[in-house]
Amino acid sequence: MKKVKKLSLTDLVLYGLVFMVPIAPVSLYGVVYNLSHGMVALVYIIGAIDRDVFYRVQ
């Protein structure tokens, strides 16, 4: 009889992160693309300027 290896909680968390992290930006990109009618770069530029101007840490 072969011994079956078991996954620890850390193994399961890392396994989940490895598969979910690369996929997450793709779904966000799709939402932003639809809401901005294809002008994703403009949305991110405006967001970066807004963050820099209004949320500057002093």
N, CA, C and O atoms as CSV, one atom per row, in Angstrom:
chain,resi,resn,atom,element,x,y,z
A,1,MET,N,N,0.834,-1.184,0.000
A,1,MET,CA,C,0.000,0.000,0.000
A,1,MET,C,C,0.880,1.249,0.000
A,1,MET,O,O,1.818,1.355,0.789
A,2,LYS,N,N,0.568,2.199,-0.898
A,2,LYS,CA,C,1.345,3.436,-0.962
A,2,LYS,C,C,0.864,4.436,0.070
A,2,LYS,O,O,-0.321,4.514,0.395
A,3,LYS,N,N,1.822,5.196,0.574
A,3,LYS,CA,C,1.479,6.249,1.515
A,3,LYS,C,C,1.006,7.478,0.733
A,3,LYS,O,O,1.670,7.910,-0.210
A,4,VAL,N,N,-0.119,8.028,1.119
A,4,VAL,CA,C,-0.694,9.189,0.441
A,4,VAL,C,C,-0.178,10.458,1.108
A,4,VAL,O,O,-0.239,10.593,2.330
A,5,LYS,N,N,0.336,11.394,0.294
A,5,LYS,CA,C,0.804,12.669,0.841
A,5,LYS,C,C,-0.384,13.589,1.059
A,5,LYS,O,O,-1.302,13.634,0.241
A,6,LYS,N,N,-0.364,14.316,2.156
A,6,LYS,CA,C,-1.447,15.236,2.476
A,6,LYS,C,C,-0.946,16.670,2.359
A,6,LYS,O,O,0.219,16.962,2.629
A,7,LEU,N,N,-1.845,17.553,1.953
A,7,LEU,CA,C,-1.508,18.966,1.832
A,7,LEU,C,C,-1.816,19.688,3.138
A,7,LEU,O,O,-2.854,19.462,3.760
A,8,SER,N,N,-0.900,20.557,3.541
A,8,SER,CA,C,-1.139,21.365,4.730
A,8,SER,C,C,-1.935,22.610,4.333
A,8,SER,O,O,-2.159,22.856,3.148
A,9,LEU,N,N,-2.354,23.381,5.312
A,9,LEU,CA,C,-3.092,24.612,5.042
A,9,LEU,C,C,-2.232,25.594,4.249
A,9,LEU,O,O,-2.725,26.266,3.343
A,10,THR,N,N,-0.957,25.676,4.588
A,10,THR,CA,C,-0.037,26.555,3.859
A,10,THR,C,C,0.070,26.137,2.403
A,10,THR,O,O,0.070,26.985,1.511
A,11,ASP,N,N,0.162,24.843,2.160
A,11,ASP,CA,C,0.225,24.349,0.781
A,11,ASP,C,C,-1.028,24.739,-0.001
A,11,ASP,O,O,-0.938,25.159,-1.155
A,12,LEU,N,N,-2.189,24.599,0.625
A,12,LEU,CA,C,-3.444,24.928,-0.045
A,12,LEU,C,C,-3.563,26.423,-0.324
A,12,LEU,O,O,-4.044,26.820,-1.386
A,13,VAL,N,N,-3.128,27.253,0.622
A,13,VAL,CA,C,-3.176,28.708,0.420
A,13,VAL,C,C,-2.253,29.115,-0.717
A,13,VAL,O,O,-2.648,29.892,-1.587
A,14,LEU,N,N,-1.036,28.604,-0.720
A,14,LEU,CA,C,-0.097,28.934,-1.794
A,14,LEU,C,C,-0.591,28.426,-3.145
A,14,LEU,O,O,-0.444,29.112,-4.156
A,15,TYR,N,N,-1.165,27.250,-3.168
A,15,TYR,CA,C,-1.730,26.689,-4.399
A,15,TYR,C,C,-2.844,27.593,-4.932
A,15,TYR,O,O,-2.917,27.854,-6.133
A,16,GLY,N,N,-3.704,28.065,-4.038
A,16,GLY,CA,C,-4.783,28.966,-4.435
A,16,GLY,C,C,-4.264,30.287,-4.964
A,16,GLY,O,O,-4.778,30.805,-5.955
A,17,LEU,N,N,-3.243,30.842,-4.308
A,17,LEU,CA,C,-2.673,32.115,-4.763
A,17,LEU,C,C,-2.007,31.982,-6.126
A,17,LEU,O,O,-2.114,32.878,-6.964
A,18,VAL,N,N,-1.330,30.882,-6.344
A,18,VAL,CA,C,-0.645,30.674,-7.622
A,18,VAL,C,C,-1.647,30.657,-8.770
A,18,VAL,O,O,-1.343,31.138,-9.862
A,19,PHE,N,N,-2.830,30.114,-8.538
A,19,PHE,CA,C,-3.820,30.038,-9.612
A,19,PHE,C,C,-4.718,31.260,-9.694
A,19,PHE,O,O,-5.207,31.574,-10.780
A,20,MET,N,N,-4.957,31.968,-8.588
A,20,MET,CA,C,-5.888,33.098,-8.613
A,20,MET,C,C,-5.215,34.421,-8.963
A,20,MET,O,O,-5.824,35.246,-9.644
A,21,VAL,N,N,-3.992,34.647,-8.526
A,21,VAL,CA,C,-3.348,35.946,-8.724
A,21,VAL,C,C,-3.167,36.296,-10.199
A,21,VAL,O,O,-3.453,37.437,-10.563
A,22,PRO,N,N,-2.713,35.399,-11.072
A,22,PRO,CA,C,-2.589,35.793,-12.479
A,22,PRO,C,C,-3.931,36.026,-13.176
A,22,PRO,O,O,-3.986,36.752,-14.168
A,23,ILE,N,N,-5.005,35.430,-12.680
A,23,ILE,CA,C,-6.307,35.550,-13.330
A,23,ILE,C,C,-7.036,36.824,-12.901
A,23,ILE,O,O,-7.836,37.352,-13.673
A,24,ALA,N,N,-6.787,37.325,-11.707
A,24,ALA,CA,C,-7.536,38.459,-11.163
A,24,ALA,C,C,-7.463,39.716,-12.034
A,24,ALA,O,O,-8.509,40.318,-12.275
A,25,PRO,N,N,-6.302,40.147,-12.519
A,25,PRO,CA,C,-6.279,41.362,-13.353
A,25,PRO,C,C,-7.038,41.213,-14.665
A,25,PRO,O,O,-7.529,42.204,-15.204
A,26,VAL,N,N,-7.141,40.014,-15.180
A,26,VAL,CA,C,-7.844,39.804,-16.447
A,26,VAL,C,C,-9.320,40.138,-16.292
A,26,VAL,O,O,-9.896,40.799,-17.156
A,27,SER,N,N,-9.933,39.694,-15.214
A,27,SER,CA,C,-11.353,39.998,-15.011
A,27,SER,C,C,-11.561,41.483,-14.743
A,27,SER,O,O,-12.541,42.059,-15.215
A,28,LEU,N,N,-10.664,42.111,-14.000
A,28,LEU,CA,C,-10.757,43.549,-13.753
A,28,LEU,C,C,-10.589,44.328,-15.047
A,28,LEU,O,O,-11.290,45.314,-15.272
A,29,TYR,N,N,-9.671,43.899,-15.896
A,29,TYR,CA,C,-9.461,44.555,-17.183
A,29,TYR,C,C,-10.735,44.495,-18.024
A,29,TYR,O,O,-11.090,45.478,-18.675
A,30,GLY,N,N,-11.418,43.366,-18.019
A,30,GLY,CA,C,-12.650,43.227,-18.790
A,30,GLY,C,C,-13.735,44.173,-18.315
A,30,GLY,O,O,-14.441,44.767,-19.130
A,31,VAL,N,N,-13.876,44.321,-17.005
A,31,VAL,CA,C,-14.879,45.234,-16.451
A,31,VAL,C,C,-14.551,46.671,-16.828
A,31,VAL,O,O,-15.425,47.414,-17.273
A,32,VAL,N,N,-13.288,47.065,-16.651
A,32,VAL,CA,C,-12.872,48.432,-16.982
A,32,VAL,C,C,-13.013,48.685,-18.476
A,32,VAL,O,O,-13.412,49.776,-18.884
A,33,TYR,N,N,-12.694,47.704,-19.283
A,33,TYR,CA,C,-12.812,47.848,-20.736
A,33,TYR,C,C,-14.263,48.112,-21.142
A,33,TYR,O,O,-14.529,48.983,-21.970
A,34,ASN,N,N,-15.186,47.372,-20.568
A,34,ASN,CA,C,-16.598,47.561,-20.906
A,34,ASN,C,C,-17.134,48.901,-20.411
A,34,ASN,O,O,-17.864,49.579,-21.134
A,35,LEU,N,N,-16.783,49.287,-19.194
A,35,LEU,CA,C,-17.291,50.542,-18.645
A,35,LEU,C,C,-16.704,51.764,-19.340
A,35,LEU,O,O,-17.363,52.800,-19.431
A,36,SER,N,N,-15.463,51.654,-19.834
A,36,SER,CA,C,-14.802,52.804,-20.458
A,36,SER,C,C,-14.914,52.790,-21.976
A,36,SER,O,O,-14.324,53.637,-22.647
A,37,HIS,N,N,-15.658,51.845,-22.520
A,37,HIS,CA,C,-15.842,51.724,-23.975
A,37,HIS,C,C,-14.509,51.599,-24.708
A,37,HIS,O,O,-14.323,52.190,-25.771
A,38,GLY,N,N,-13.590,50.834,-24.141
A,38,GLY,CA,C,-12.327,50.535,-24.800
A,38,GLY,C,C,-11.185,51.477,-24.476
A,38,GLY,O,O,-10.090,51.308,-25.012
A,39,MET,N,N,-11.399,52.459,-23.622
A,39,MET,CA,C,-10.341,53.427,-23.308
A,39,MET,C,C,-9.703,53.116,-21.956
A,39,MET,O,O,-9.712,53.943,-21.044
A,40,VAL,N,N,-9.158,51.925,-21.846
A,40,VAL,CA,C,-8.608,51.465,-20.566
A,40,VAL,C,C,-7.388,52.282,-20.156
A,40,VAL,O,O,-7.260,52.655,-18.990
A,41,ALA,N,N,-6.499,52.562,-21.090
A,41,ALA,CA,C,-5.288,53.323,-20.758
A,41,ALA,C,C,-5.653,54.699,-20.214
A,41,ALA,O,O,-5.047,55.163,-19.249
A,42,LEU,N,N,-6.632,55.350,-20.821
A,42,LEU,CA,C,-7.065,56.668,-20.349
A,42,LEU,C,C,-7.623,56.585,-18.934
A,42,LEU,O,O,-7.365,57.464,-18.111
A,43,VAL,N,N,-8.376,55.550,-18.651
A,43,VAL,CA,C,-8.941,55.378,-17.306
A,43,VAL,C,C,-7.832,55.228,-16.271
A,43,VAL,O,O,-7.894,55.838,-15.203
A,44,TYR,N,N,-6.816,54.420,-16.579
A,44,TYR,CA,C,-5.719,54.228,-15.631
A,44,TYR,C,C,-4.880,55.494,-15.476
A,44,TYR,O,O,-4.401,55.777,-14.378
A,45,ILE,N,N,-4.693,56.255,-16.540
A,45,ILE,CA,C,-3.942,57.519,-16.450
A,45,ILE,C,C,-4.697,58.519,-15.580
A,45,ILE,O,O,-4.102,59.156,-14.711
A,46,ILE,N,N,-5.994,58.663,-15.806
A,46,ILE,CA,C,-6.799,59.574,-14.985
A,46,ILE,C,C,-6.798,59.122,-13.526
A,46,ILE,O,O,-6.705,59.953,-12.622
A,47,GLY,N,N,-6.898,57.831,-13.293
A,47,GLY,CA,C,-6.852,57.315,-11.924
A,47,GLY,C,C,-5.523,57.584,-11.238
A,47,GLY,O,O,-5.489,57.907,-10.051
A,48,ALA,N,N,-4.423,57.454,-11.981
A,48,ALA,CA,C,-3.098,57.715,-11.408
A,48,ALA,C,C,-2.929,59.194,-11.074
A,48,ALA,O,O,-2.380,59.538,-10.027
A,49,ILE,N,N,-3.399,60.065,-11.959
A,49,ILE,CA,C,-3.314,61.508,-11.699
A,49,ILE,C,C,-4.188,61.873,-10.503
A,49,ILE,O,O,-3.771,62.645,-9.640
A,50,ASP,N,N,-5.389,61.324,-10.452
A,50,ASP,CA,C,-6.299,61.580,-9.340
A,50,ASP,C,C,-5.683,61.135,-8.020
A,50,ASP,O,O,-5.750,61.852,-7.022
A,51,ARG,N,N,-5.095,59.968,-8.020
A,51,ARG,CA,C,-4.464,59.458,-6.802
A,51,ARG,C,C,-3.310,60.354,-6.377
A,51,ARG,O,O,-3.134,60.629,-5.190
A,52,ASP,N,N,-2.527,60.807,-7.344
A,52,ASP,CA,C,-1.369,61.637,-7.034
A,52,ASP,C,C,-1.786,63.002,-6.507
A,52,ASP,O,O,-1.158,63.526,-5.587
A,53,VAL,N,N,-2.835,63.585,-7.075
A,53,VAL,CA,C,-3.248,64.939,-6.703
A,53,VAL,C,C,-4.041,64.951,-5.400
A,53,VAL,O,O,-3.756,65.758,-4.515
A,54,PHE,N,N,-5.020,64.080,-5.269
A,54,PHE,CA,C,-5.950,64.176,-4.151
A,54,PHE,C,C,-5.594,63.322,-2.940
A,54,PHE,O,O,-6.082,63.590,-1.842
A,55,TYR,N,N,-4.766,62.315,-3.110
A,55,TYR,CA,C,-4.453,61.432,-1.988
A,55,TYR,C,C,-2.976,61.463,-1.632
A,55,TYR,O,O,-2.404,60.459,-1.206
A,56,ARG,N,N,-2.379,62.603,-1.809
A,56,ARG,CA,C,-0.958,62.747,-1.505
A,56,ARG,C,C,-0.752,62.702,0.006
A,56,ARG,O,O,-1.429,63.409,0.754
A,57,VAL,N,N,0.173,61.879,0.442
A,57,VAL,CA,C,0.479,61.760,1.871
A,57,VAL,C,C,1.455,62.862,2.238
A,57,VAL,O,O,2.491,63.039,1.597
A,58,GLN,N,N,1.103,63.604,3.288
A,58,GLN,CA,C,1.964,64.728,3.678
A,58,GLN,C,C,2.730,64.412,4.927
A,58,GLN,O,O,3.506,65.241,5.403
